[in-house]
Amino acid sequence: MARAPRVGRDAGAAGRVIYLYAIAEELTGLPDVRGVDGAPLGRRSVEGLDLVVSEHDGAEVAASEEAVLAHARVVEGLVERADALLPARFGRGFRDEAALRDAIEGRAASLRDALAQVRGCVEIGVRVLAAEPAPPPATESGRAYMEARLARSEETERLARELHEPLAALARAATRTVGATPRLLLSGAYLVEPGALEAFRRRVDELEAEHSELTFVSTGPWPPYSFAPGGET
């Protein structure tokens, strides 16, 4: 049987991990849930930022479906308890309090900027898929194949912009990727204020009606996972 992947590579020689769930401002309390591996939740304060953590014996924490779900439950429970929230990526562990503090202190200004951006907003995900592309004709030459492939790529980018831009106009911030698979035209994340959610969903429905040949999948609202800055967090 394959071994489960492990997280917490920053664990120290003492064999203890401080696991980070989220960074928050104006946190009013902790949710009544347990963290990864059933660990109790704790709070730390660094540079005026609230950190939600749990502590674990051993140098590593096993990554599993239950661990991922536990992480998500903690983050979801924090949404209503914080003025602004940046979820940490799953599996972020630190070897000790000093390592945790160093990681946050060095990025406190950018974290505050990110918290200001997400404050009061939720994330909505939108994926748009096309039908399976037709296989190229057996007699098609290499040059014709490459020209057709380039044309499809340009059309995909044009259509992705056409779908993304009206949604991004209703969001405080947005990200998108195109063409991860031949069918995936758009994978977008949109930071939306609660008062704009109805208009945003209505615009998704309108785009779907205008493009009946495409499949739209909208998810959320979620905590703003896609808008937390990269790097240590």
N, C-alpha and C positions, 0 to 999 in steps of 0.2 A: 504494500500500500504506500502511495506517495506521502511524504511528510507534508504537513501543513506549512505554508510559508510563515515566517516569523517577522515581527515588527519590534521596534525598540532598539535599533542598532547603537544608539547613543548611551545605552546602559553602561554603568560603571563597573569597576571590579567588585564592588560590594554586592552586585547582583540585585539592584533595585531599579525600577523604571517609574518615572513620573510621566504619566500619559496625559496628553493635552486634547481636550474636546473642542474648546472654543475660546475666543477672546471677546470680551464684552465691555460695554460702558453702562454705568448706572444699573448694575445687576441687583435686583431686589431680593433674590434668594435662589436656592437650588431646587431643581425638580425632584419630586418624590419617586425617583427611579434609581436603579443601580447602574454602574458603569460596566465596562468591559470585564468579563470574568466575575461579575457580581460585586465588583469593588465599590465601596462607598465613594461618593463624590466629595471633592474638597475645593476650596477657593484659594487663590493666591492674588496678590496685588503687585503689579510692576509698573512703574511710571504712571500710576493712576489708572491703569487698565486692569480689568477683572479677568482672571484666568480660571477656567474650570478644568479640574484635573482629577485623576485618581492615581493611587500608588499601588505598585505591584511588586511582589517578591519575585526574584529570578531576573536573569539578564535580558529576557525577551518575553514578549506577549504573543501568543499564537494568533495568527489571523484565521478567522473562520467566519462562516455565515452568521453565526450568533454574535460574534464580536462586532461585525459590521452593523448588525441590527441594533446592538446595544449602544454603539457610538451614535447612530442616527436617533435613537430614542432620547438620548441625553440632549443632543442638539435641538431636537424638536421641542423638548420640554423647556429649553432656555429661551425660546423665541418670545414668549409672552412675559418673560421675567427680565428682559434687558431692553434698554433704550435703543441699542444697536448691537449687532452680533455678527462676528466673523467665525464661521465654522472652521476648525482645523481639519486638514486632510486626515483620513483614517490612517492610523498607525504611527502617529507622531509621538515618539517617546524621548525623554531626556534622562541622562544618567544621574543628575542630582539637581538640587535647587539652583546652584550657581549656573549650570548649563542652561536651565530654563530661563533664568533671569537674563543671562547674556544674550540669548536668542531674541528676547523681546526688547530689551533696552536698545539694542543696535538698530531696531526697526520701528521704534515707538512712533516716530513722526509719520511714516508711511502707513502704519496701522491705524493711526487716528484719522488720516485722510480717507482710508478705506471704510472705516466705521462711519464717517460723516456721509460717504456716498450711499451706503446701504441703509442708513437710518430710516425707519418707517416703511421699508420696502420688502417685497417678497420676490422670489425668483419663479418665473414661469418658463418652462421648457417647451420648445416647438421643434418637432422633427417632420420633415416633408420627404416622402419617398415617391419615386417614379415607378412605373411598371418595369418589369424585367426587360432590358434592352434586347433587341433582336440580334441574333448571331450574324456576323458578317457573311456575305455571299462567299461560297467556296471558291469562286473564280476571281475574287477581288485581289488586285495586285497589292504588293507591299506599300507602294506609294499611295494608292487609293485608300488603303486601310488607315494609314497615318493621317491623311487629310480628313477622313471621316471622323477619326478619333479627335483630332484638333477641333473640328467643327462642333462635335458633341461637348467637348470641354468648354468651349466658348459659350455655347447655348446654356450649359449647366450654370456657369457663372452668371450669365445675364438673368436667368430665371431666379437664381438664388438671391440676387440683389433685388429683383422685383418683389420677391416674397418677404425678404428681410427688412427692407427700408421702411415700409409702412408700419411694421410692428415696432421697429427701433424708435420710430417717431413718437410712440406712445409710452416709451420706457425711459427711465432716468439713465440707464446704461444698458448696453447689449454686447454680446459676443456671438460669433458664428463660425462654423466650419463648413466646408463644402467638399463633397466628393470623397468622403472616407471610404465609401463603397460605391459601386456603379449605380445603385438605386438611390442612395442617400443624396438628395439635392441640397438639403439644408438641415443643420443641427444648430439651433439657436438657443441662447439663454438670455432672458430679458428681466431686468430689474424694474419692477412695476410697483407704483404706489397703490395702496388698497383702493383709493378712490378712482383709479384708472382701470381696475381689473375688468369691470363690465365692458368698457369700451375696447379694451385689449382683446377680450374673448370674442366680442362681436366682430372685430376686424379679422380675427383668425377664421371665423365662420364665413365671412364675406370672401376672403381669399380662397377658402376651400370651395365655395360655390362657383367662383370664377375659374377654378382649375379642377374640374371634376375628374380629370384624368390622373390626379395626384392623390396620395394618401397623406392626411395630416394627423399628427399625434401631438396633443397638447397635454402637458403634465404640470402639476403644482396646484397651489402655491407651495414652494419649498423655502427653507432657509437659504440665504444667498451663497451657496457653495461656490458657484462659478465666479464670484466677485471678491473672494478673499485673495489677497496678494499671494504670489508664489513664494518660492524659497523656503525658509524655515517653517512657515506656518502652513 
